[in-house]
């Protein structure tokens, strides 16, 4: 059996998230069905993690086992042939049989995009959170650095998050303004449910002047979800890359500079 | 009566183009109906020109007459309240009563976006023409400058284009690569039906090495549509700005540098 690791892009607008579920169509299910059509047998995908309903990805990672003796290119182009236009396989590599998509991941890069503009944007409506006020990006940057390191992110997760531990590692978080877009790039070792979205909601409150940047420290200490900001809308979030170590063989993508 | 000039953004994916027509829903119709709801009377929009089905705009210009004594901000926010999420009014200014949206326009800026990549992109599928081969951008640039000036664009229009004259003025055309995107920015005095799309299709043929850059000169001389390239897909095209002279009063947008 070979283990094949796929890099996947999808527009999450039409899906109920990555993970297969009884109600609603999941990205995982659509790709598994495409692989089944390509390979002629049921195929189970194991991903680096889940994404919520409506969240996008330009670099989701997911692996499957197969005995098919196809060239790697065929796993890309053959699967894409059976996929709808809002999902595509970007790359396929072969990895060692013991590969574990979740625990082998060194880090993930998420990007959250905010449109700070008095008027909404029809062309960016599916890929940004529209906020009518201008935001103090300097204050947001000052707050963001307080997330870097190992911290208890209990205040920054969905109320129904079932993770056993809430300590996570953030490697870097950068906030940049490009015209009327404000882009939040977060790289970290792992993320709780809705973590980037609650971090974003809280950073936006700071950008609005509702909290001081130092408020982040308080939330990391008290772990109280109710005192943090809103969960930012799913449409602004995109999983950009999952970083795996080079020992996997072929380098999937270059590791982040923080390592 | 006041004359109000609107700047409009829309995602053209769901529409049969700008202009009202018997079959299919046009952007013009949707905005006229929103203005009717806001103002309580039928309102006719006159635009700087049409866009084809599926073409986008981030700076369409269209004017209407009204006796409503509303502040300009209300024409923006009030109309947006009645518009769907894929259309928005960005700005409203008052212009002299003799204002003519087509003939007063000094120039228009269109942008055509190509995704040159072996794999299609789910996230950019609605706003770029996907081409699997890489393109020779230097050759395309060399060809593009030959469009600048007054020329007979008879070879670069829809076969059913009914314009009486086919001489048009191109002020500038710039081609830039941003990652795997190739962006064609065209500023000109006016455009025939499908003109930017046929220009793009021909530039892509040159980027593929099918024609030499100098072939553009030949097409501008012989005016033979059949010898030019394909009509590039609508989804890659966006009307970015319409430039009006400053004598209109308030400056809508700064005039292009070519003037």
Interface residues (C-beta under 8 A of the other chain):
Chain A: X9 X10 X11 X56 X58 X76 X80 X85 X86 X87 X88 X89 X90 X119 X120 X121 X122 X123 X125 X127 X238
Chain B: X9 X10 X11 X56 X58 X76 X80 X85 X86 X87 X88 X89 X90 X119 X120 X121 X122 X123 X125 X127 X238
